[in-house]
Amino acid sequence: MDAYELRAQFPVLGRVAYLNAGTDGPLPARATRAASEELEREAQDGRALSHFERRFALADELRSAYAGLLGCKASDVALTTCTSEGIAQTISGLELGHGDEVVTSDEEHPGLLGALSAERQLRGVSVRAVPLLDVANAVGPRTRLVACSHVGWMSGLEAPKELAQLDVPVLLDGAQGVGAVEVDVGALGCDAYAGAAQKWLCGPDGAGMLYVTASLRERLAVSRRGYVNLADPDAGMDARVHGDARCLDAFSLSAETLACALAAVGVLAEAGWSAVHARARGLAALLAGRVQERGRELAPRGETTLVSFSSADAVEERVRLAREGIVIRNIPGRPWLRASVGAWNDENDLDRLLRALDN
Ligand SMILES: Cc1ncc(COP(=O)(O)O)c(C=O)c1O
């Protein structure tokens, strides 16, 4: 599947310059069909044992697909409902307390900040925020965890490579990573990596992934238990959680959500992951250069798929651009607009945005 054929998979791109995968990616028609087919099957056949077998089979397939993307074994991947859930499960499972410290960056999303504020407010954990590029150097004697973005959602900066050398556990928020840029959890040296279906994997809202190494899993208290994450759910109060990452699975992912997520990944895989990553990065770099030529200040960025730039009134400009059929977002608390550039975009999308910025 070439770039032109890939673009044709996404109905929204026929109408608008959609540059917003950092919020939610465009949905391919094949993925919405897959979801509808599951619902139709459920409507026609009812939802008895075979329906649950179907859900487990889809979950296995999706887990393997996500493991392939992360560069790990399927048994190290839990299926979650979103990035934030994986982050919260990991952080709360560490059971940190008074005297413990978590190092994070000063450009994190509420999906991570929420879990950290819970640690601070409920357990007295101290949280130290430093610039993303400095997180590895900020580790001190009381640091029990480094938790930060793989790719920062505000600027598009990448977490420093030095994180791989740390002895303390590292949790990466991969909401702007997986699907957008290559991920190899081994090379990143992280102990946990949380990601989402709905952003750069163009899937539905309500699905995500959490990679956790076996050694970190051993240290996590899994307080949330139910049918899906128990190895022997019929053992009543003696039931144990799964010995692999399924112990962190979300309780209920629907067949339509799983099928939709799987079909979306399938579309991108057909285009070829290295081509998808290279095209998105290339188009984002092109946009960054041209935005700068227009006198807009670029937020410091890595070689990622996010391009954030200055705006005199970011909210007003976002609304105006949306009226003109160009979908990007503003960054709360900063004078920036952010364009998310995917392999499904083309030069025409970029030109539409650039022309509109001139107005
Ligand atoms: C860096 C980052 N982390 C977490 C989230 C929350 O993602 P989710 O809705 O998958 O929990 C986002 C969403 O934009 C994000 O950009």
The ligand as a MOL file (V3000), in Angstrom:
LIG
                    3D

  0  0  0     0  0            999 V3000
M  V30 BEGIN CTAB
M  V30 COUNTS 16 16 0 0 0
M  V30 BEGIN ATOM
M  V30 1 C 1.4080 12.5570 26.5300 0
M  V30 2 C -0.0060 12.1180 26.7810 0
M  V30 3 N -0.2330 11.2860 27.8060 0
M  V30 4 C -1.4710 10.8310 28.0740 0
M  V30 5 C -2.5310 11.2200 27.3090 0
M  V30 6 C -3.8850 10.6640 27.6450 0
M  V30 7 O -4.1310 9.6250 26.7560 0
M  V30 8 P -5.3150 8.6030 26.9880 0
M  V30 9 O -6.5600 9.3170 26.6100 0
M  V30 10 O -4.9770 7.4790 26.0570 0
M  V30 11 O -5.2930 8.2000 28.4070 0
M  V30 12 C -2.3440 12.0800 26.2220 0
M  V30 13 C -3.4860 12.5160 25.3980 0
M  V30 14 O -3.4170 13.4300 24.6310 0
M  V30 15 C -1.0370 12.5300 25.9580 0
M  V30 16 O -0.7840 13.3520 24.9350 0
M  V30 END ATOM
M  V30 BEGIN BOND
M  V30 1 1 1 2
M  V30 2 1 2 3
M  V30 3 2 2 15
M  V30 4 2 3 4
M  V30 5 1 4 5
M  V30 6 1 5 6
M  V30 7 2 5 12
M  V30 8 1 6 7
M  V30 9 1 7 8
M  V30 10 2 8 9
M  V30 11 1 8 10
M  V30 12 1 8 11
M  V30 13 1 12 13
M  V30 14 1 12 15
M  V30 15 2 13 14
M  V30 16 1 15 16
M  V30 END BOND
M  V30 END CTAB
M  END
